[in-house]
Amino acid sequence: MTSPIVEITGNGIRTDDGREHPTDHIVLATGYAAHKFLSIVDVVGRNGASLRDQWSEGAYAYLGITVENFPNLFMMYGPNTNGGSIIDKLETQTRYLVGKIVHILKNGVHSLDVRPDVVVAYNDRLQADLGAVHAWQVEGSRYYRAPSGRVVTQCPYTVVEYDEMTRVDDLAEFDVRPADPS
């Protein structure tokens, strides 16, 4: 495929030549703008929710992997996951999201959407825990912070702590929508 991508559809990718290319998975790399996760893409979720609008004060996510209003959207190396070994984080997140995909496939689930209260509680705790780490408190730091001032890149947890967080059975933290019975 060499034509520019103009749209992500329900079944794949549409290019500017009008062709739709079916796909099961899409991998996106946006380049280096540490605090602008998915900033160059219009990500639209449930009921027309815009990820760009939802993140207007700075990117956030539950475990740095998923965000409310965007069912079945699982990010790797998302908001507040920098720190420790990147390879370990990616392996941990891969295990987590593969577990969710396996659950979806084995149980006839249409979508998993993390609950808003879960996202808020996790991020409130995360920001409080970041307050104990002085390096992120540097005034004027644009690497670590969104323009609003919220630290969006760093993770205050050790590799072991983060790994343990992702191993907890947290399906109760999601709104689960069953697949249509047809």
Secondary structure, DSSP 8 states (H G I E B T S, - for coil): --S-EEEE-SSEEEETTS-EEE-S-------S-TT-TTTTS--B-GGG-BHHHHTTT----BTTTB-TT-TT---SS-TT-BSS-HHHHHHHHHHHHHHHHHHHHHTTEEEEEE-HHHHHHHHHHHHHHHTT-GGGG-TT-TTTB-TTS-B-SB--S-HHHHHHHHHS--GGGEEEEE----
